[in-house]
């Protein structure tokens, strides 16, 4: 069966503008253009849109999705199995958040006593599990099981104030990075401020900071397309710029 933009958008529960935008960024091209100039989509495009929406539900950026779907070795069936596993993990995370909410209600109603740390346990556990699902294998291979476990434990033990500062600092790193990128100078004042903010942000989860580890992580941002897609979502080349700024900051060479 074939669909116009409007019919495909209606069936998928997205806007027609979204379908057209996916065509513009070459993540979902129509099967053909009709004699009247309408985009026409077939079964292959329907399946691809389903994959896109699955990946979006899992929090992936469009550039990262485009790279995955357009890869020569992309396997749709394998991807569906991976979607299922990730959705089951997400379901488990939601169960833990629901349990946390129920405990908070019971605490407010005076039926149980809940510590301040317990109030944020669900959110922090969700963050750890999301990171494990996305990057766990690579991080553990690079830094070792013990280092990763200590980092996760340090994150779980954050106070409310520390957690809020960790979140705020993470956003400041991104904001400063995008401003620094526009200068084009990884050795400049703004870029070096970004590298220092990044070090401060890492200190919330790293038990021990080292310049070598900091530089190694920065290189992984470039080597691993998932990290690259995260930093490059707003501006391609940002991950490499951050890597270069951190190399300068730590005195490490490429």
TAURSUL-V594314 format. One record per pair of residues at least 4 apart in sequence whose ideal C-beta (glycine too) atoms are under 8 Angstrom apart, sorted by the first residue. I is the first residue (numbers start at 0). J is the second residue. D is the distance in Angstrom with one decimal. If there is no record, write none. Layout:
i->{I,I}
j->{J,J}
d->{D,D}
This chain:
i->{0,0,1,1,1,1,2,2,2,2,2,2,2,3,3,3,3,3,4,4,4,4,4,4,4,4,5,5,6,7,7,7,7,7,7,8,8,8,8,8,10,11,11,11,11,13,13,13,14,15,16,17,18,18,18,18,19,19,20,21,21,21,21,22,22,22,22,24,24,25,25,26,26,26,26,26,26,27,27,27,27,28,29,29,29,29,30,30,30,30,30,31,32,32,32,32,33,33,33,40,40,40,41,42,43,44,45,46,46,47,47,48,49,50,50,50,50,50,50,51,51,51,52,53,53,53,53,54,54,54,54,54,55,55,55,56,57,57,57,57,58,59,59,59,59,60,60,60,60,61,61,62,62,62,62,62,63,63,63,63,63,63,64,65,66,66,66,67,67,68,69,73,74,75,76,77,78,79,80,81,82,83,84,85,85,86,87,88,88,88,89,90,91,91,92,92,92,92,92,93,94,95,95,95,95,96,96,96,96,97,98,98,99,99,99,99,99,99,100,100,101,102,102,102,102,103,103,103,104,105,105,105,106,106,106,106,113,113,114,115,115,115,116,116,116,116,118,119,119,119,119,120,120,121,122,122,123,123,123,123,123,124,124,125,126,126,127,127,127,127,128,129,130,130,130,131,133,134,134,134,134,135,135,136,137,137,137,138,138,139,139,139,141,141,142,142,142,143,144,145,146,146,147,148,149,149,150,150,150,150,151,151,152,153,153,153,153,153,154,154,157,157,157,157,158,159,160,161,161,162,163,164,164,165,165,165,165,166,167,168,168,168,168,168,169,169,170,171,171,172,172,172,172,172,173,174,175,175,175,175,175,176,176,176,176,176,176,177,177,177,177,178,178,179,179,179,179,179,179,179,179,179,180,180,180,180,182,182,182,184,185,185,185,185,185,185,186,186,186,186,187,188,189,190,190,190,190,190,191,191,191,191,192,193,193,193,194,194,194,194,194,194,194,195,195,196,197,197,197,197,198,198,198,198,199,201,201,201,201,202,205,208,208,209,210,210,210,210,211,211,211,212,213,213,213,213,214,214,214,214,214,215,216,217,217,217,217,217,218,218,219,219,220,220,220,220,220,220,221,221,221,221,221,222,223,224,225,226,226,227,227,228,229,230,230,230,231,231,231,231,233,236,237,238,239,240,241,242,243,243,244,245,245,246,246,246}
j->{41,42,30,39,40,41,6,7,10,39,40,41,45,7,37,38,39,40,8,15,18,19,29,37,38,40,9,15,10,11,18,40,44,45,48,13,14,15,17,18,45,18,48,49,52,17,18,52,18,19,20,21,22,27,38,48,23,38,24,26,27,48,51,27,28,29,38,61,65,65,69,51,61,64,65,68,69,44,47,48,51,44,38,39,40,44,39,40,41,43,44,39,36,37,38,39,37,38,39,44,45,48,45,46,47,48,49,50,75,51,68,52,53,54,68,75,78,79,82,55,64,68,56,57,78,79,82,59,63,64,67,82,59,61,64,86,82,85,86,89,129,63,64,67,228,64,228,229,232,65,232,66,228,231,232,235,67,224,225,228,229,232,68,69,70,224,228,73,78,73,73,78,78,79,80,81,82,83,84,85,86,87,88,89,132,90,91,92,128,132,93,94,95,128,96,124,125,128,129,97,98,99,121,124,125,100,121,122,125,101,102,121,103,117,118,120,121,122,104,121,105,106,111,113,117,107,113,118,108,110,111,113,110,111,112,113,117,118,118,119,158,159,120,156,158,159,159,123,157,159,162,124,155,125,126,162,127,154,155,157,162,128,155,129,130,154,131,151,154,155,132,133,134,135,138,135,225,138,223,225,226,139,147,140,141,219,223,142,147,143,144,147,215,219,146,147,212,147,148,149,150,206,151,152,153,206,154,204,205,206,155,204,156,157,203,204,205,206,203,204,161,162,165,203,162,163,164,165,203,166,167,168,203,169,200,203,204,170,171,172,196,199,200,203,173,200,174,175,196,176,193,196,197,200,177,178,179,189,192,193,196,180,193,230,237,240,241,181,233,234,237,182,189,184,185,187,189,190,192,193,240,244,234,236,237,240,187,189,190,190,190,240,243,244,246,247,190,191,244,247,191,192,193,194,240,243,244,247,195,244,247,248,196,197,241,244,198,241,244,245,247,248,249,199,248,200,201,213,241,245,202,208,213,248,203,205,208,213,216,208,212,212,213,213,214,249,250,251,215,249,251,216,217,245,248,249,218,245,246,249,251,219,220,221,241,242,245,246,222,242,223,226,226,227,230,238,241,242,226,227,238,239,242,226,227,228,229,230,238,231,238,232,238,237,238,241,235,236,237,238,237,240,241,242,243,244,245,246,247,253,248,249,251,251,252,253}
d->{7.6,7.0,7.3,5.3,6.7,5.5,4.2,4.1,6.8,7.3,4.8,7.8,7.2,6.9,5.4,6.9,6.6,7.7,6.1,5.1,4.9,6.2,8.0,7.3,5.1,7.7,6.3,5.4,6.3,6.1,5.8,5.0,7.6,7.1,7.0,5.3,5.9,4.5,6.7,5.0,7.9,7.9,5.7,7.8,6.7,4.4,6.7,7.5,7.5,6.4,6.1,6.4,6.9,7.1,7.7,7.8,6.5,7.6,6.4,4.8,3.8,7.6,6.9,6.2,5.8,6.4,6.5,6.4,6.7,6.9,7.8,6.4,6.2,6.4,4.4,6.7,7.8,6.3,5.8,5.8,6.4,7.6,3.8,5.6,5.4,6.6,5.7,5.8,4.2,6.8,5.7,5.1,6.4,7.0,6.2,6.9,4.4,7.9,5.4,3.9,6.5,7.8,7.1,6.5,6.5,6.3,6.6,6.7,6.6,6.5,6.5,6.4,6.4,6.4,6.3,6.8,6.1,8.0,8.0,6.2,5.8,7.1,6.3,6.7,7.8,7.9,4.6,4.4,7.8,4.6,7.1,7.9,6.5,7.9,7.1,7.7,7.4,5.4,7.7,7.4,7.7,4.9,5.2,7.9,7.7,7.0,5.5,6.8,4.3,6.1,7.8,6.6,5.2,6.5,5.9,7.8,6.5,7.1,6.4,3.4,7.6,7.8,6.1,5.8,6.6,6.0,6.8,6.5,7.9,5.9,7.3,7.1,6.3,6.6,6.9,6.5,6.3,6.5,6.7,6.2,6.0,6.4,6.6,6.4,6.2,6.3,6.6,6.5,6.5,5.6,6.4,6.6,6.8,7.7,6.6,7.6,4.6,5.6,7.4,6.3,6.5,6.4,5.1,5.9,6.8,6.5,4.6,7.4,6.4,6.4,6.4,7.0,6.4,7.8,7.5,6.5,3.2,7.7,6.5,7.8,6.5,6.3,6.6,5.7,7.0,6.4,6.4,6.3,6.3,4.3,4.6,7.6,7.5,5.6,6.7,3.8,4.9,6.2,7.4,7.7,7.4,5.9,6.6,7.6,7.0,7.9,7.4,5.8,7.7,5.9,5.9,5.9,7.2,6.3,6.6,7.9,6.5,6.0,5.5,6.8,6.8,6.3,7.1,6.3,6.5,7.4,6.2,5.2,6.3,7.1,6.4,6.4,5.7,6.9,7.9,3.8,6.4,5.2,7.7,7.1,7.7,6.0,7.5,6.3,6.2,7.2,6.3,5.9,5.7,6.8,5.7,5.2,7.0,6.9,4.2,6.0,7.4,6.9,6.1,6.3,6.4,7.5,6.4,6.3,6.3,4.9,6.5,4.7,6.2,6.7,6.4,7.9,6.3,7.4,7.5,5.6,7.7,6.2,7.3,5.0,4.1,4.5,6.6,6.9,6.9,6.4,6.4,6.2,6.6,6.6,6.3,5.9,7.5,6.5,7.0,4.4,7.8,6.9,6.4,6.5,6.5,6.0,4.7,7.5,7.0,5.6,6.2,6.0,5.8,6.0,6.4,4.8,5.3,5.5,6.5,6.7,6.0,6.6,5.9,4.6,5.9,6.3,4.8,7.5,6.4,7.5,5.8,7.3,6.2,6.4,6.9,7.7,5.9,8.0,7.8,6.8,4.0,4.1,7.4,5.0,7.3,6.9,5.9,7.2,5.3,5.0,5.1,5.8,6.8,6.2,4.7,5.7,3.8,4.1,7.9,5.8,6.6,7.0,7.6,5.1,6.8,6.3,6.7,6.7,7.3,8.0,4.1,7.7,6.5,6.5,6.9,5.7,6.3,6.3,6.9,5.8,6.7,7.8,4.7,4.8,7.3,3.5,7.7,6.6,6.7,6.3,6.5,7.7,7.4,6.6,6.7,6.6,6.3,7.5,8.0,4.9,6.6,6.8,7.6,6.1,7.6,7.2,6.8,6.8,6.3,3.8,6.5,6.4,6.2,7.6,6.9,6.4,6.6,6.1,7.8,5.3,6.5,6.0,5.7,4.7,3.8,6.6,6.9,7.5,6.4,4.3,3.9,6.6,6.0,6.0,5.4,6.2,4.3,6.4,6.1,4.7,6.3,5.8,7.7,6.1,5.4,5.5,5.0,8.0,6.6,6.0,6.8,6.7,6.6,5.5,4.5,6.4,7.8,4.7,3.9,6.1,4.8,6.7,5.2,5.4,7.1,6.0,6.3,6.4,6.3,6.4,6.3,6.3,6.6,7.7,6.2,5.9,7.9,5.0,6.8,6.1}
